[in-house]
Amino acid sequence: MSTPARYTVADFDFELPPELIAQHPAAERSASRLLDGRAAAPVDRVFRELPELLNPGDLLVFNNTKVIKARLYGAKSSGGAVEALIERVLPGTLEVWAHLRASKSPKPGAVVRFADAFDAEVLGRCGPDNGLFHLRFPADPFALLDAHGHVPLPPYIEHGDSADDVRRYQTVFAKEPGAVAAPTAALHFDEALLARLAERGVATAHVTLHVGAGTFQPVRVDNLAEHKMHSEWFQVLPETVAAIARCKAAGGQVVAVGTTTLRALESAAQGGVLQAGARETEIFITPGFEFRVVDRLVTNFHLPKSTLMMLVSAFAGYEPIMALYRHAIAQRYRFFSYGDAMLLRRS
């Protein structure tokens, strides 16, 4: 099990020049930089070199979640402005859980008109610590969001969403709608790169984890053992379990593309062996965690003091990660969702 008490949140802080926060993606997905951190000395590469860094028989596992246009702007019947971020669409219903920003929180029974197009009823509070609002839409939430919502760009991206963001803040293989943040490591893959990986003999498989807005939340307690992790829904299919078993049996490496993929796989293996199925995970991966599935990790650069900084430190080692981040800052890598990537090996 994880032993978080050894570290405090301050251990995962670092100074990042603001100009290194990528505001737009690279012109081509696979033209981003790739910091190869598998050996003692870091190697600066380009992302399209990835096939040569993997072996035939290795398995890349992707998160095939699809980002929904989860941000809505509207007004209460009193006229007060409301901004909503839909955190979750409840399966088989017209209901959603949402973060709401308003000068005064709407009460149960209140109606919010979104995009001057449709009315949503406030049913009450819900979610962890009652921090979310339970809303009922008048029709299919996915259709209404697609027609009237905005791309939920992360808080550190300073421009409004554009047609380019609709295309680029989404993976080329996105399939299952439900995420409010992109699985950003997978944004670097394009069709040409996927074809080269297949030619190389690198197999692929998928999981689904609907990334929540909690992925951007800093840890606000010094003692990591006191942090309450946000919950996310994930699914691992039997065919993915079988592909991983084949890869391991043949001596290949299981390469998770993104922390969300790693989170899904390691959550599904918490019982000791990898099991197919769908459920919620609140897994908090910190140094000392015992990894059971993932051998390599492709990941972007993460926010200071974030749970994802703790996750990559658990995976590749605390000192190696901090050294890689110092190298990335010195070499002017681009950070966060639209930024560059790293390739890590499990320590």
N, C-alpha and C positions, 0 to 999 in steps of 0.2 A: 504494500500500500504506500501511498504518498506520505512523505514526512515534511510538511510545509513549515514546521516551526523553525527550521534551521535558517530560513531566509525571511527578511522583511520586505515590504513592498519597495522600500528605497533601493534595495539591491538591483531592482529591475528598471531603474531610471537611467536616462541618458540625455545629453544635450543634443538636440537636433536643430540645425539651422533651418529656419522656416522655408527658405527657398528650395530645400530638398524635398518638400512635400509635393508630390506630383499632382498637378491640377488637371492634367489631361493625359490620356494614354499615349504611348509611343505610336508613331505613324503606322507601323505594322505590328501586329500582336507579337510575333516571334522575334522582332528586332530589339526587344527589351534586353537589358543586360542580365547576366546570370552570374552570381557570385558562387563559385564552386568551393564549398566549405568542407569537403569530405576528408581532405588531408590536413596535416599540421599547418601548411602554408596555404593561404587562400589563393585561388586562381580566378582572374577576371575573364569572363567569357560572354558570349552572346547566347540568348535563349535557344536560338535555332540549332545550336550545337548539342542540345540534349540527347538526341539519338545516339551520338557517338560516346556518350558518357554512361550509357546503359548497355546491358548485354542481352543477346537473344535468350529468351526464356524468362526475362524479368517481366513483372506485371505492374502496369500503371493503373491505379484506381482513382477514378474521378468522382466528384460530386455533381450529379446531373440536375440539381435543383435549378429552378428558373426564377429570376428576380421579377417580382410583380411591381407594378407602378403604385407603390404603397403609400405615397404621400398625397394627401388631399388638402385643399384649402376650402374653407366654407365660413358660415356664419350661424350663430344662434338666432332664434326668433327675436331676441332682444336687439339684434344687430351686431353683437360683439363678435370679433373675428375668432376663428378656430382653425388651428392647424392639426391635422391628424396624421399619424404614422401607423398604418395597419400592421400590427405585429403578427396576427394569425387569423386565417379564415377557418372557421370551425367546419369540419367536413360534413357535407350533406345538409347544410343549413344556409340561411341567409345572414348568419350572425358572424361577427368578427370581434377580436380583441384589438384595442387600439391605444396608443399613446395620444393624449389630447393636450394641446397647449392653448389655453384661453385665459383671459384676465380673471374669470371666475369659472370654476368647474361646473359643467352642466349637471343637473340633478336627474335621477331616474324619471323617465316620462318626457324629458325635454327632447326637442327635435332640432337637429342640425342640418342645414341645407348645404350640400357640398357642390362646388363647381357651378353653382346656380343651375343644377341639373337634376338633383335627386335629394330626397329627405331621408335621413337616418335617425332612428329612435334610440335614445340612450336607455339601456335596460338596467344599468347599475355599474358598480365597480367589480373588478375581477383580477385574476392573475396573482403573481407573487406580491405579498404585502398589500393587496388591493390597489396596486399601482397602475393598473390598466382600466380602460373603460370597455364595457360590453355593449356593442351596438348591433342593431338589426337594420339591414339594408332592404330596400323594396324589391330587389331582384338579385340575380347571381352576382355575388361580390367580385368575382374574378372579371366578369364582363364589365361591370361598372368601373372598376379600377383601371382596366385596360383602356376604356373610353375617356375617363375623366381624371385619372391619377397622373402623378409625376414620378420619374425615376427617383428612388430614395437614395440620392447620393450621400456619402458619408459627411459628417459635420465639418470635417477639415477641408472639404472641397468648396471653394468659395463662389462658384458660379452656379446659376440655375441650370436645370437639365435641358439638354438640346437633343436634336435628332441623332447626333453622334453618340450621345450618352445612351440613348435607347438601344443602339447597336453594340456599343463597346463595353457597357457595364452589364454584359451578359456573355456567357460562354457560348462557343459555337455549337455545343451539344446540349444546351439547356433544354430540359424536357418536362420536369415536374414542377408546376407553379407553386410558390409558397414562400420563397425567401424574400427578406427585406434588405439583404446585403448580399453582394456577389461573393462566390467562392473565388477570391481574387487570384490565387496562384494559377487557376485554370484559364484565366483571361489571356494568358500568353500563348495558348495553343490555337493554331489555325488548321485548316484542312490539309494544307501542304505538309505541315509538321506531323500531323497525325498519320498521313500516308507514309512518310519516311520512317516513323516509328514502327509501323506495320511491316514495312520492307525489311527493317532491321531484325524483325522477329520478336519485338516487344509486344506482349499481349496487353489488352485493356479490359477493365471491368468498371462497374459503376455502383455507387451507393447514392442514397438521397438523404441529405440533411438540410432542412429549411433553416437557413441562417437567420437569427434574430437580431434585433437592434442592440441587444445586450453585448454583442461582440465588440462594440466600440466603448463600452463602459470601463473606466479605470477602476482599479481596486482601491477602495477607500478606507481599508483597515490596515494597520501595520502588521498585525499577526495574520498570516495567510490562512491559518486554520479557521479564522472567524469569517472569512469571505463566503457569501452565499452566491453560488454560481447560477446564472440564468439557465432556463430549461429550453431545450430545442428538440423537435421531433425528428427522428431519423428512421431509415429502413435499410436493411441489408438483405438482398435477395439470395435465395439458395444458390443460384448460378455464380454469384460473386464469391460465396463461401467455397464453392467447388473450384473456382479458378485460383483462389488463393492456396487451397490445398495442393492443387497440381503444381503451382509455381514453387511452393516450399519443398515438395517431394523431389522436384527436379533440381533443387539447389539454387533456384532463382531468388531475386530480391523483390519484395513487395514494396512498391514506391507509391506512397500516398501523395496525391496532388492536392496540397492545401491542408491546413489545420482542421478544416471541417471534415474532410475525408478521414484523417487520422482519428479525430474525435469519435466519428461514427464507428469505425472499425474497432478501436480499443474499447468503446462502450459495449459493443456487441460481444466482446471477449472477456468481459469482467467476471463471468462465471468460471473462467479458466480455459475455455475453448471458444473459438469463434462460432457464434450461432446466428442463423438467419432470423429475421423478424423485424417488427416495427414497434418502437416505443419512444418514450421521452428519455433524454439524458441530461443530467446535471453534473457530469463528470468534470472534475477540476484537476487538471494535470500539472503537477509541480515537481521540482527536482526530487528524486527518490521514487517516482512512479515506475512501476514495472510494466514495460511494453511487451505485448504478446504477439503482435501481428506485423507492425510496420517496421521495415528495415531502412528505408530511405524516405526523405521528405522534400518535396518541392514546395517552397513557401515564399510569400512576399515578406517585406520588412514591416514590423509591427509597432504599435504605439508604445511609448514608455509606460511602465507601471501596469501594463495590461496583462490579462490572463494569458494572452497568446505569447507574450514575451516569456512568461513562466513555462508555457508548454514547450516552446522550442528549446529553452534552457534545460528542461527535463529530458528532451530527446537527444540533443547533441552535446550537452554538458554546459554548465553555467559559464565557466571561463572561456571556452571556445566561442560561445555565442557572443559574449561581450567583446571579444577580440574581433570577431567578424563584423560586428556593428561599428566598431571603431574604424576598421578598414573601409567599410562601405561609406561612412561619412567622409573620411579622408579622400576617398576616390570619387566622391560626388555621385554616388548612386541615388536613384530616385526612390522615395519612400511611400509606403502605404498602398492603398487600393489600386491606383493607376501607376504604381511604381515598378521597380525591378524585382528580381526574384533571387532566391538562394537554393542551392542543392545541398542537403545535409545528410550525413549518415548517423545512424543510431550509435550513441557512445557506449 
